[in-house]
Amino acid sequence: MGGLQGWHIVIIIVLALLLFGAPKLPGLARSMGQSLRIFKSEVRQMKDDDPKSETVDGTVNEQNPNEKNNS
């Protein structure tokens, strides 16, 4: 049970051909690829913008935006 088997993929391909037609499938695949690239870059950018910052010696300083700075 579970998982995608070979005959599942065949059924999905046949349905895609029937719904979208053979000439439109390359454009559809291209637009999906561009969307995935944009999504990946946004996720990567969000990871880079996280509130944790590393110091020079490699320790991690966590900055909580809800805490006030007492210095």
N, C-alpha and C positions, 0 to 999 in steps of 0.2 A: 504494500500500500504506500501511498505518498510518492512523491517524486514524479518526474516527467519521463515517460517512456518513449520509445521510438515511434510508436503508432500515434501517440498524442501529438508529436511534432508534425507528422504527416497530415493529420486532421487540421491542425492550425494553419499549415501552409495552404491546404486546399481551400479552407474557408477564406483566407486572406486573398487568394486568387479570385474567388467568386465575388467577394465583397468589393474589392478595390480594382480588380482588373490588372492584367500583367503590365500594361504600360505605366501605370501609376505607382507600382511597387518600388522601383528604384528611388523615385522622389520621396516617397514615404519613408523609406529606410534612411535616406540622406537627412531628412528633417529630424527623424528620431535620433540619429547620431549627433547632430548639432545640439539638440536639446540635452542629451546626456552629457556632452562636453561642457555646456553652460552650467548644468547642475553640479558637475564635479568641481568646476572652478569656483562656484559659489560656496560649496561645502568646504573646499580647501581654504578659501578666504575666511570663512567663519572660524575654522580651526586656528588660523593665524591671529585672529582678533580676540582670542579667549583672554579672560582676565588674569591668567597666571603669567608671571614673568620670571625668567631665570636670571640669576645674578651671575657675576663673572666666575665665581667659584663653583657654579653648577647647582647650587641650592635653589629651590623654588620658593618664591614669595607669592602667596595667594592674596589677592586683593579682593575683598568683599565690598561691593558697591554700597551695601547697606550700612557698613560700619563707618563711623566718622574718624578722621585722622586727628589724634590727640597731640600732635607735636606742634 
